[in-house]
Amino acid sequence: MNDWEFVKHRTAAQGTVWKSADGLLYKRTGGADLRAEAEFQQLIVDLGYPVPEIVGIGSEDGRYFAIERAIGKASLHEEALADARREGQVGCQVISTAAAVASKLLQAQTRHPLPAMPWFAKAAFATEVLTENPDFDTPRVHAAVEHALDRLGRLPMAHGHLDYGLPNILPAGVIDWQHHGPVPLGYDVYPALDIVAFKGGGKGYRITPEQRAAYTGALDETTASLIGQRVSEHLGDFLLVKCFFFLALMRPTDPARHDKHTKWQYRRALFTMGLDQYESSGTIDTGTFPTLERFTAEHR
């Protein structure tokens, strides 16, 4: 247990990730937020969520740690990258595996619904977004949000991941629950492929419209059997929230960082495109989003 191999620094959190010499365990270190995450993960393991089992929580050298069982060697993001390098596109296996894991998560969420409660502010980082972008704090934006929330109020609530995507999905389950909170059923899983477009094309692969349609169709089969509803009709509502999420904490504090300023402006442009589409059609087509490279060239 003392022979840990360093894996990486934790993203969006203070701490590190290590793995055991035999590769069967992972150890994460961090502050009080890590302890809260590990305790939450223990809760949803007991609820049947497809997540790693926590086998130990403790503290050492003034830091918390959590030890969990490994559930795979590579995320679907890593598999998608490998496919793109080898074949030039993401393989069908990544899409079908993503749908299978999403189905397991939807089943667990449906079995353990939560009472109706506020969720948008945390999921969207709405306060941070409107503080950094006060020109978006308008009646128009608030009206679109209220419309989306009214529609999403028809769905059951469940424990959610809030930062769900291919980097957090392994064939056997879902990792990294540090941003967990209540969400409407489907909020995590339905936008999982669409959010690749918010990354600006810099992740090494893209998702085709056909792949998004196949993934969404598979999820609809699951939700139709679980709650008698094809939840894809709410994908536009989910993606409007994601327009907020991906704009959060993007405003640069260093005026000399032109790259960060450009990325902030890019995410602002995606927010505006998403809002325009949502108002006109009730949905958002992320396939129309420009890449960061194209946006930079057009606005140089």
Residue frames as qw, qx, qy, qz and C-alpha x, y, z in Angstrom:
[[0.000, 0.883, 0.470, 0.000, 0.00, 0.00, 0.00],
 [0.290, -0.787, 0.100, 0.535, 2.99, 2.31, 0.27],
 [0.401, -0.126, 0.614, 0.668, 4.08, 1.68, -3.32],
 [0.393, 0.772, 0.423, -0.266, 1.98, 4.26, -5.17],
 [0.473, 0.122, 0.435, 0.756, 2.77, 5.50, -8.68],
 [0.120, 0.522, 0.130, -0.834, 2.00, 9.14, -9.50],
 [0.444, 0.508, 0.697, 0.243, -0.63, 9.49, -12.23],
 [0.179, 0.566, 0.277, 0.756, -1.53, 13.19, -12.50],
 [0.030, 0.104, 0.397, -0.911, -2.55, 16.33, -10.68],
 [0.190, 0.572, 0.783, -0.155, -6.31, 16.57, -10.20],
 [0.116, 0.379, 0.405, 0.824, -8.16, 18.82, -12.63],
 [0.315, -0.609, -0.208, -0.697, -10.07, 21.76, -11.13],
 [0.757, -0.635, -0.094, -0.121, -9.08, 20.70, -7.61],
 [0.034, -0.752, 0.623, -0.213, -6.07, 20.79, -5.32],
 [0.797, -0.259, 0.524, -0.154, -4.59, 17.32, -5.08],
 [0.168, 0.487, -0.790, -0.331, -3.10, 14.40, -6.95],
 [0.939, 0.069, 0.006, -0.338, -4.01, 10.97, -8.29],
 [0.095, -0.523, 0.847, 0.022, -1.92, 7.84, -7.67],
 [0.898, 0.047, -0.261, -0.352, -2.31, 4.17, -8.56],
 [0.759, -0.458, 0.461, -0.034, -1.16, 1.04, -6.78],
 [0.132, -0.507, 0.772, 0.359, 1.69, -1.05, -8.17],
 [0.332, 0.157, 0.921, 0.128, -0.76, -3.75, -9.30],
 [0.133, -0.086, -0.448, -0.880, -3.09, -1.20, -10.92],
 [0.270, -0.457, -0.841, -0.106, -6.10, -2.38, -8.93],
 [0.269, -0.767, -0.456, 0.361, -6.50, 0.72, -6.74],
 [0.281, 0.608, 0.074, 0.739, -6.42, 4.47, -7.22],
 [0.420, -0.569, -0.428, 0.563, -5.67, 6.98, -4.47],
 [0.160, 0.740, 0.210, 0.618, -6.74, 10.61, -4.69],
 [0.414, -0.351, -0.421, 0.726, -5.59, 13.35, -2.33],
 [0.011, 0.592, 0.293, 0.750, -7.16, 16.71, -1.63],
 [0.111, -0.218, 0.415, -0.876, -8.97, 18.91, 0.84],
 [0.385, 0.166, 0.688, -0.592, -12.33, 18.72, 2.56],
 [0.633, 0.389, -0.156, -0.651, -14.04, 18.72, -0.82],
 [0.427, 0.286, -0.842, -0.162, -12.43, 15.36, -1.59],
 [0.085, 0.037, 0.895, -0.437, -13.78, 13.86, 1.63],
 [0.521, 0.348, 0.321, -0.710, -17.27, 15.11, 0.74],
 [0.583, 0.414, -0.498, -0.491, -16.93, 13.66, -2.76],
 [0.258, 0.194, -0.945, 0.059, -15.80, 10.28, -1.41],
 [0.261, 0.167, 0.759, -0.572, -18.66, 10.13, 1.07],
 [0.604, 0.415, 0.015, -0.681, -21.11, 10.98, -1.71],
 [0.488, 0.378, -0.723, -0.312, -19.57, 8.29, -3.89],
 [0.013, -0.042, 0.954, -0.295, -20.05, 5.74, -1.11],
 [0.476, 0.312, 0.453, -0.686, -23.72, 6.75, -1.01],
 [0.658, 0.466, -0.195, -0.558, -24.33, 6.25, -4.73],
 [0.229, 0.288, -0.927, -0.069, -22.38, 2.97, -4.78],
 [0.213, 0.143, 0.865, -0.432, -25.00, 1.70, -2.34],
 [0.537, 0.492, 0.239, -0.643, -27.71, 3.04, -4.69],
 [0.774, 0.267, 0.553, 0.154, -26.37, 0.96, -7.56],
 [0.329, 0.898, -0.158, -0.244, -24.73, 3.74, -9.55],
 [0.911, 0.268, -0.014, 0.313, -21.95, 2.55, -11.93],
 [0.018, 0.906, -0.328, 0.267, -19.08, 4.14, -9.98],
 [0.533, 0.313, -0.706, 0.345, -15.86, 2.87, -8.36],
 [0.721, -0.583, -0.374, 0.007, -16.18, 1.38, -4.89],
 [0.036, -0.792, 0.403, -0.458, -14.50, 3.45, -2.16],
 [0.850, -0.148, -0.480, 0.160, -12.37, 1.14, -0.01],
 [0.593, -0.365, -0.337, 0.634, -10.75, 3.72, 2.26],
 [0.045, 0.875, 0.095, 0.473, -10.99, 7.35, 3.41],
 [0.694, -0.507, -0.228, 0.457, -8.50, 9.01, 5.73],
 [0.100, 0.983, -0.115, 0.102, -6.00, 11.80, 6.22],
 [0.826, -0.190, 0.034, 0.529, -2.25, 12.12, 6.18],
 [0.432, -0.043, 0.093, 0.896, 0.06, 15.13, 6.36],
 [0.131, 0.441, 0.245, -0.853, -2.93, 17.41, 6.74],
 [0.396, 0.223, -0.487, -0.746, -4.58, 16.21, 3.52],
 [0.797, 0.092, 0.428, -0.416, -7.52, 13.92, 2.91],
 [0.125, 0.307, -0.840, -0.429, -7.23, 10.84, 0.74],
 [0.820, 0.151, 0.284, -0.474, -9.67, 8.40, -0.78],
 [0.119, -0.302, 0.900, 0.292, -8.84, 4.99, -2.20],
 [0.758, 0.309, 0.175, -0.548, -11.11, 3.39, -4.77],
 [0.718, 0.024, 0.665, 0.206, -11.10, 0.27, -6.88],
 [0.027, 0.345, -0.547, -0.763, -9.98, 0.64, -10.50],
 [0.664, 0.432, 0.513, -0.331, -12.76, 0.17, -13.06],
 [0.749, 0.611, 0.197, 0.165, -10.64, 0.28, -16.21],
 [0.648, -0.234, 0.170, 0.705, -7.39, 1.45, -17.72],
 [0.175, 0.054, 0.344, 0.921, -8.58, 4.01, -20.27],
 [0.318, 0.503, 0.398, -0.698, -11.42, 6.52, -20.45],
 [0.590, 0.593, 0.537, 0.106, -13.62, 6.76, -23.53],
 [0.148, 0.956, -0.143, -0.210, -11.88, 10.07, -24.26],
 [0.300, -0.585, 0.700, 0.279, -8.56, 8.24, -24.46],
 [0.579, 0.195, 0.775, 0.163, -10.13, 5.53, -26.62],
 [0.445, 0.841, 0.289, -0.103, -11.63, 8.19, -28.91],
 [0.019, -0.868, 0.409, 0.280, -8.21, 9.81, -29.29],
 [0.453, -0.284, 0.806, 0.252, -6.64, 6.45, -30.14],
 [0.582, 0.515, 0.628, 0.036, -9.34, 5.80, -32.73],
 [0.302, 0.933, 0.046, -0.190, -8.84, 9.22, -34.33],
 [0.162, -0.728, 0.596, 0.297, -5.08, 8.73, -34.57],
 [0.447, -0.106, 0.866, 0.197, -5.44, 5.24, -36.01],
 [0.360, 0.469, 0.782, 0.198, -8.56, 5.52, -38.19],
 [0.091, 0.208, 0.250, 0.941, -9.11, 9.25, -38.55],
 [0.489, -0.420, -0.181, -0.743, -12.41, 9.17, -36.66],
 [0.432, -0.267, 0.670, -0.541, -14.01, 7.96, -33.46],
 [0.212, 0.019, -0.948, -0.235, -15.01, 4.31, -33.67],
 [0.597, -0.373, -0.411, -0.578, -18.51, 2.92, -33.21],
 [0.656, -0.242, -0.660, 0.275, -17.39, 1.00, -30.12],
 [0.179, -0.003, -0.376, 0.909, -16.77, 4.24, -28.19],
 [0.405, -0.186, -0.146, -0.883, -20.28, 5.46, -29.01],
 [0.732, -0.263, -0.554, -0.296, -21.97, 2.17, -28.12],
 [0.553, -0.153, -0.624, 0.530, -20.00, 1.89, -24.86],
 [0.027, -0.090, 0.221, -0.971, -20.92, 5.47, -23.94],
 [0.585, -0.237, -0.299, -0.715, -24.58, 4.62, -24.51],
 [0.726, -0.213, -0.653, 0.031, -24.32, 1.44, -22.43],
 [0.364, -0.093, -0.536, 0.756, -22.77, 3.25, -19.45],
 [0.237, -0.138, 0.015, -0.962, -25.31, 6.05, -19.77],
 [0.662, -0.271, -0.522, -0.464, -28.12, 3.48, -19.70],
 [0.617, -0.230, -0.658, 0.365, -26.80, 2.00, -16.45],
 [0.140, -0.031, -0.335, 0.931, -26.61, 5.47, -14.90],
 [0.423, -0.197, -0.237, -0.852, -30.14, 6.34, -16.04],
 [0.683, -0.290, -0.650, -0.165, -31.48, 3.13, -14.53],
 [0.481, -0.225, -0.585, 0.612, -29.87, 3.85, -11.15],
 [0.040, -0.036, 0.114, -0.992, -31.05, 7.47, -11.20],
 [0.526, -0.259, -0.430, -0.687, -34.61, 6.42, -12.02],
 [0.648, -0.296, -0.695, 0.096, -34.68, 3.90, -9.16],
 [0.460, -0.462, -0.429, 0.625, -33.73, 6.60, -6.65],
 [0.136, 0.720, 0.287, 0.616, -35.49, 9.88, -7.54],
 [0.271, -0.153, -0.408, 0.858, -35.05, 13.04, -5.50],
 [0.093, 0.794, 0.527, -0.289, -37.72, 15.57, -4.53],
 [0.378, 0.783, 0.197, 0.453, -37.98, 18.69, -6.69],
 [0.505, -0.705, -0.050, 0.495, -35.33, 21.21, -5.68],
 [0.251, 0.925, -0.199, -0.206, -33.27, 24.09, -7.13],
 [0.862, -0.091, 0.352, 0.353, -30.41, 22.87, -9.32],
 [0.578, 0.753, 0.144, 0.281, -29.74, 25.31, -12.15],
 [0.098, -0.960, 0.251, -0.081, -27.50, 27.79, -10.29],
 [0.603, -0.533, 0.575, 0.146, -25.00, 25.11, -9.30],
 [0.789, 0.237, 0.516, 0.234, -25.10, 23.10, -12.53],
 [0.489, 0.786, 0.214, 0.313, -24.72, 26.19, -14.72],
 [0.504, -0.240, -0.135, 0.818, -22.40, 28.24, -12.48],
 [0.154, 0.794, 0.474, 0.349, -24.99, 30.90, -13.30],
 [0.310, -0.922, -0.084, 0.218, -23.88, 33.47, -10.71],
 [0.541, -0.430, 0.390, 0.608, -20.27, 33.28, -11.89],
 [0.435, 0.373, 0.589, 0.570, -21.27, 33.52, -15.56],
 [0.040, 0.878, 0.392, 0.272, -23.46, 36.59, -15.12],
 [0.432, -0.828, 0.046, 0.355, -20.94, 38.28, -12.83],
 [0.505, -0.299, 0.484, 0.649, -18.17, 37.86, -15.39],
 [0.133, 0.237, 0.638, 0.721, -20.49, 38.67, -18.32],
 [0.139, 0.433, 0.525, -0.719, -22.93, 41.30, -17.04],
 [0.330, 0.281, -0.346, -0.832, -24.09, 42.08, -20.58],
 [0.372, -0.103, -0.873, -0.296, -25.75, 38.65, -20.57],
 [0.049, -0.335, -0.761, 0.554, -27.71, 39.45, -17.41],
 [0.252, 0.034, -0.265, -0.930, -30.73, 40.52, -19.47],
 [0.676, 0.142, 0.378, -0.616, -34.47, 39.81, -19.57],
 [0.728, 0.412, -0.419, -0.352, -33.90, 37.90, -22.82],
 [0.355, 0.325, -0.856, 0.186, -31.44, 35.46, -21.22],
 [0.277, -0.063, 0.735, -0.616, -33.54, 35.06, -18.08],
 [0.736, 0.233, 0.072, -0.632, -36.64, 34.36, -20.19],
 [0.676, 0.356, -0.621, -0.175, -34.85, 31.59, -22.09],
 [0.145, 0.232, -0.873, 0.404, -33.63, 30.06, -18.85],
 [0.485, 0.041, 0.522, -0.701, -37.09, 30.20, -17.27],
 [0.780, 0.288, -0.228, -0.506, -38.56, 28.52, -20.35],
 [0.542, 0.324, -0.773, 0.054, -35.97, 25.72, -20.17],
 [0.042, -0.151, 0.810, -0.566, -36.45, 25.22, -16.43],
 [0.652, 0.103, 0.241, -0.711, -40.22, 25.11, -16.81],
 [0.798, 0.290, -0.427, -0.310, -39.88, 22.34, -19.40],
 [0.440, 0.307, -0.799, 0.270, -37.28, 20.44, -17.37],
 [0.382, -0.232, 0.553, -0.703, -39.54, 20.59, -14.33],
 [0.864, 0.066, -0.114, -0.487, -41.52, 17.76, -15.94],
 [0.711, 0.293, -0.628, 0.115, -38.62, 15.34, -15.46],
 [0.811, -0.542, -0.194, 0.104, -37.72, 13.40, -12.30],
 [0.017, -0.875, 0.441, -0.197, -34.78, 14.70, -10.28],
 [0.969, -0.088, -0.152, 0.176, -31.76, 12.56, -9.42],
 [0.537, -0.674, 0.303, 0.407, -28.22, 12.64, -8.06],
 [0.694, 0.713, 0.037, 0.096, -26.08, 13.95, -10.93],
 [0.784, -0.046, 0.061, 0.616, -22.45, 14.22, -11.98],
 [0.040, 0.936, 0.113, -0.332, -22.70, 17.78, -13.45],
 [0.045, 0.756, -0.525, -0.389, -19.41, 17.41, -15.41],
 [0.810, 0.090, 0.580, 0.000, -20.24, 14.24, -17.33],
 [0.510, 0.744, -0.307, -0.305, -18.32, 13.55, -20.55],
 [0.903, 0.297, -0.307, 0.054, -16.05, 11.06, -22.30],
 [0.284, 0.559, -0.624, 0.467, -13.01, 11.86, -20.07],
 [0.396, -0.325, 0.605, -0.609, -15.02, 10.67, -17.03],
 [0.906, 0.086, 0.083, -0.405, -16.53, 7.56, -18.60],
 [0.068, -0.405, 0.905, 0.112, -14.86, 4.15, -18.51],
 [0.490, -0.037, -0.751, -0.442, -16.41, 0.96, -19.87],
 [0.426, -0.301, -0.826, 0.216, -17.31, -0.14, -16.34],
 [0.273, -0.771, -0.513, 0.259, -18.61, 3.16, -14.96],
 [0.143, 0.869, 0.092, 0.465, -18.19, 6.85, -14.23],
 [0.639, -0.230, -0.327, 0.657, -15.42, 8.58, -12.25],
 [0.236, 0.071, -0.071, 0.966, -14.72, 12.07, -10.82],
 [0.218, -0.705, -0.644, -0.201, -17.88, 13.10, -8.97],
 [0.353, -0.190, -0.331, 0.854, -16.44, 16.25, -7.42],
 [0.161, -0.040, -0.107, -0.980, -19.12, 18.54, -8.91],
 [0.154, -0.355, -0.914, -0.120, -22.09, 16.35, -8.00],
 [0.243, 0.145, 0.313, -0.907, -25.53, 17.80, -7.37],
 [0.505, 0.442, 0.689, -0.273, -29.23, 17.30, -8.15],
 [0.104, 0.265, -0.527, -0.800, -30.19, 17.34, -11.84],
 [0.780, 0.260, 0.100, -0.560, -33.19, 16.46, -13.99],
 [0.793, -0.014, 0.597, 0.120, -33.02, 12.90, -15.34],
 [0.716, 0.557, 0.306, 0.289, -30.93, 12.89, -18.53],
 [0.030, 0.989, -0.134, -0.057, -29.03, 16.12, -17.88],
 [0.498, -0.586, 0.577, 0.276, -25.73, 14.28, -17.41],
 [0.621, -0.025, 0.725, 0.297, -25.88, 11.80, -20.24],
 [0.566, 0.707, 0.424, 0.019, -27.75, 13.34, -23.17],
 [0.245, 0.954, -0.159, -0.072, -25.28, 16.20, -23.89],
 [0.735, -0.482, 0.381, 0.286, -22.19, 13.98, -23.38],
 [0.671, 0.216, 0.444, 0.553, -21.21, 13.91, -27.06],
 [0.212, 0.893, 0.263, 0.298, -22.38, 17.44, -27.85],
 [0.384, -0.901, 0.086, 0.185, -20.04, 18.98, -25.30],
 [0.736, -0.048, 0.327, 0.591, -17.06, 17.97, -27.45],
 [0.351, 0.701, 0.317, 0.534, -18.01, 20.93, -29.66],
 [0.294, -0.952, -0.056, -0.064, -17.67, 23.35, -26.73],
 [0.734, -0.466, 0.231, 0.438, -13.99, 22.36, -26.48],
 [0.161, 0.856, -0.224, -0.436, -13.24, 24.12, -29.75],
 [0.853, 0.494, -0.163, -0.030, -11.89, 21.21, -31.76],
 [0.124, 0.750, -0.610, 0.222, -8.71, 20.95, -29.75],
 [0.729, -0.348, 0.523, -0.272, -9.32, 17.51, -28.25],
 [0.142, -0.381, 0.861, 0.307, -8.12, 15.55, -31.27],
 [0.079, 0.263, 0.929, 0.248, -11.42, 14.21, -32.54],
 [0.397, 0.017, -0.012, -0.918, -14.96, 15.19, -33.46],
 [0.379, 0.246, 0.856, -0.252, -18.32, 13.50, -33.15],
 [0.057, -0.115, -0.639, -0.759, -20.36, 13.16, -36.33],
 [0.541, -0.071, 0.055, -0.836, -24.09, 13.95, -36.53],
 [0.774, -0.007, -0.561, -0.294, -24.74, 10.27, -37.23],
 [0.475, 0.025, -0.752, 0.455, -22.90, 9.24, -34.07],
 [0.181, -0.058, 0.415, -0.890, -24.80, 11.78, -31.97],
 [0.681, -0.035, -0.211, -0.700, -28.07, 10.51, -33.43],
 [0.717, 0.001, -0.697, -0.022, -27.19, 6.87, -32.72],
 [0.259, 0.041, -0.685, 0.680, -26.20, 7.71, -29.14],
 [0.358, -0.035, 0.229, -0.905, -29.34, 9.76, -28.51],
 [0.726, -0.025, -0.444, -0.525, -31.52, 7.04, -30.01],
 [0.587, -0.019, -0.774, 0.236, -30.04, 4.44, -27.68],
 [0.039, -0.008, -0.565, 0.824, -30.66, 6.68, -24.67],
 [0.525, -0.038, -0.076, -0.847, -34.23, 7.30, -25.79],
 [0.699, -0.079, -0.678, -0.214, -34.88, 3.57, -25.82],
 [0.395, -0.078, -0.732, 0.550, -33.75, 3.46, -22.19],
 [0.138, 0.064, 0.355, -0.922, -35.77, 6.45, -20.98],
 [0.593, -0.069, -0.378, -0.708, -38.86, 5.32, -22.88],
 [0.669, -0.153, -0.727, -0.006, -38.72, 2.02, -21.00],
 [0.346, -0.105, -0.623, 0.693, -38.01, 3.70, -17.66],
 [0.080, 0.389, 0.402, -0.825, -40.36, 6.68, -17.58],
 [0.423, 0.619, 0.661, 0.024, -42.38, 6.35, -20.79],
 [0.184, 0.957, 0.027, -0.223, -40.71, 9.38, -22.36],
 [0.766, 0.328, 0.067, 0.549, -37.98, 9.98, -24.93],
 [0.381, -0.788, -0.131, 0.465, -35.92, 12.54, -23.06],
 [0.493, 0.077, 0.349, 0.793, -34.11, 13.72, -26.21],
 [0.046, 0.806, 0.440, 0.394, -36.93, 16.25, -26.55],
 [0.395, -0.910, -0.056, 0.113, -35.16, 18.10, -23.73],
 [0.778, 0.022, 0.084, 0.622, -31.67, 18.06, -25.28],
 [0.230, 0.668, 0.112, 0.699, -31.96, 21.72, -26.27],
 [0.499, -0.823, -0.050, -0.267, -32.92, 22.61, -22.69],
 [0.855, -0.384, 0.061, 0.342, -29.89, 20.70, -21.38],
 [0.654, 0.268, 0.138, 0.694, -27.56, 22.36, -23.90],
 [0.040, -0.858, -0.082, -0.506, -28.74, 25.84, -22.95],
 [0.676, -0.730, 0.098, 0.014, -27.51, 25.08, -19.43],
 [0.841, -0.073, 0.188, 0.502, -24.23, 23.80, -20.89],
 [0.369, 0.723, 0.099, 0.576, -23.80, 27.15, -22.68],
 [0.386, -0.870, 0.140, -0.275, -23.60, 28.67, -19.20],
 [0.886, -0.401, 0.168, 0.163, -21.40, 25.91, -17.79],
 [0.792, 0.179, 0.175, 0.556, -18.71, 26.25, -20.44],
 [0.196, 0.786, 0.017, 0.586, -18.60, 30.03, -20.09],
 [0.624, -0.777, -0.072, -0.038, -18.09, 29.91, -16.32],
 [0.612, -0.667, 0.259, 0.337, -14.81, 31.24, -14.90],
 [0.747, 0.379, 0.301, 0.457, -13.47, 31.98, -18.39],
 [0.141, 0.971, 0.014, 0.193, -12.93, 35.74, -18.09],
 [0.745, 0.157, -0.288, 0.581, -9.14, 36.29, -17.88],
 [0.416, -0.868, -0.146, 0.228, -7.65, 38.34, -15.07],
 [0.498, -0.435, 0.344, 0.666, -4.30, 38.91, -16.82],
 [0.469, 0.790, 0.059, -0.390, -4.66, 41.38, -19.73],
 [0.038, 0.641, -0.683, -0.349, -1.43, 40.06, -21.23],
 [0.407, 0.007, 0.912, 0.055, -2.92, 36.58, -21.77],
 [0.426, 0.315, -0.305, -0.791, -4.35, 37.15, -25.22],
 [0.306, 0.015, -0.922, -0.237, -4.92, 33.41, -25.67],
 [0.043, -0.358, -0.832, 0.421, -7.22, 33.30, -22.65],
 [0.265, 0.432, 0.134, -0.852, -9.01, 36.44, -23.80],
 [0.387, 0.212, -0.632, -0.637, -9.64, 34.84, -27.20],
 [0.247, -0.153, -0.957, 0.008, -10.97, 31.65, -25.60],
 [0.100, 0.410, 0.597, -0.682, -13.29, 33.68, -23.39],
 [0.364, 0.400, -0.160, -0.826, -14.63, 35.54, -26.43],
 [0.323, 0.095, -0.858, -0.387, -15.03, 32.21, -28.21],
 [0.115, -0.308, -0.908, 0.261, -17.14, 30.76, -25.41],
 [0.212, 0.455, 0.291, -0.815, -19.20, 33.98, -25.36],
 [0.372, 0.285, -0.508, -0.723, -19.83, 33.51, -29.08],
 [0.278, -0.101, -0.947, -0.128, -20.98, 29.92, -28.50],
 [0.049, 0.388, 0.687, -0.612, -23.27, 31.13, -25.71],
 [0.324, 0.440, -0.011, -0.837, -24.86, 33.65, -28.10],
 [0.370, 0.166, -0.753, -0.518, -25.17, 31.10, -30.91],
 [0.165, -0.203, -0.952, 0.161, -26.78, 28.63, -28.54],
 [0.159, 0.437, 0.494, -0.735, -29.21, 31.23, -27.22],
 [0.365, 0.354, -0.317, -0.801, -30.21, 32.29, -30.74],
 [0.363, 0.042, -0.869, -0.333, -30.86, 28.71, -31.81],
 [0.077, -0.274, -0.876, 0.388, -32.74, 27.83, -28.65],
 [0.259, 0.422, 0.281, -0.822, -35.06, 30.82, -29.02],
 [0.440, 0.353, -0.412, -0.716, -35.78, 30.07, -32.68],
 [0.634, 0.124, -0.695, -0.316, -36.10, 26.28, -32.63],
 [0.799, -0.473, 0.129, -0.348, -36.13, 25.07, -29.03],
 [0.951, -0.129, 0.102, 0.263, -32.93, 23.14, -29.59],
 [0.084, -0.865, 0.423, 0.255, -29.21, 23.73, -30.17],
 [0.929, 0.349, -0.015, 0.122, -27.16, 22.15, -32.97],
 [0.495, -0.732, 0.342, 0.320, -23.58, 21.99, -31.71],
 [0.740, 0.194, 0.465, 0.445, -22.54, 20.77, -35.16],
 [0.322, 0.857, 0.203, 0.347, -22.82, 24.39, -36.32],
 [0.446, -0.858, 0.107, 0.231, -20.36, 25.65, -33.71],
 [0.531, 0.752, -0.357, 0.159, -17.09, 26.92, -35.22],
 [0.834, -0.135, -0.291, 0.448, -13.80, 25.54, -34.00],
 [0.391, -0.816, -0.019, 0.424, -11.63, 27.77, -31.84],
 [0.500, -0.161, 0.449, 0.723, -9.09, 27.88, -34.68],
 [0.204, 0.556, 0.578, 0.561, -11.66, 29.14, -37.14],
 [0.231, -0.910, -0.342, 0.034, -13.09, 31.65, -34.68],
 [0.498, -0.623, 0.133, 0.588, -9.60, 32.98, -33.93],
 [0.419, 0.084, 0.518, 0.741, -8.80, 33.37, -37.63],
 [0.057, 0.695, 0.563, 0.444, -12.06, 35.20, -38.30],
 [0.317, -0.923, -0.206, -0.069, -11.66, 37.57, -35.33],
 [0.725, -0.094, -0.093, 0.676, -7.93, 38.11, -35.35]]
